[in-house]
């Protein structure tokens, strides 16, 4: 199954910055109970890979990715920790090459049409559109669709419950990414029920 089809099984991928490894498993369980079973653990904190390992060991059936991949070595570290896919905020040729030859697939980030053309030449068809809001939101992706109809996107950055359905209604969007379903205040308070509720609300708002 292609990465696009795998990620497209959910309307939203929670983008997680886990600061305490003790929160990793209960957070993942709360999101899964709310219906979001594909998660992205970002490499924005020192405990990210530890958190990823803990989730993988406790919840082997969920699809677990690593985000904020900035260098090829990050993909190897993530694969060894149990990640099933990787996401980069942008791309370089080294990152793109690593995504082709690594043991896990890469969702490279793009922000402009020129970047889309470059990464398309390198063989990618499923891309992350980031930062989606500042770069034009749904209107930008709608304009791009007829120009490069073979590209599909996961918009992230500025996606909210209010505009999620608008993004997902576009034919070139297969899912979206967002951090609002796991806000830091709720995670630090360990309010897992509230996080499950936010996941359910996101699914309800998606129109799927």
Secondary structure, 3 states (H helix, E strand, C coil): CCHHHHHCCCCEEEEECCCCHHHHHHHHHHHHHCCCCEEEEECCCCCHHHHHHHHHHHCCCCEEEEECCCCHHHHHHHHHHCCCEEECCCCCHHHHHHHHHCCCEEEEEECCHHHHHHHHHCCCCEEEECCCCCCCHHHHHHHHHCCCCCCEEEEECCCCCCCHHHHHCCCCEEEEEECHHHCHHHHHCCCHHHHHHHHHHHHHHHCC
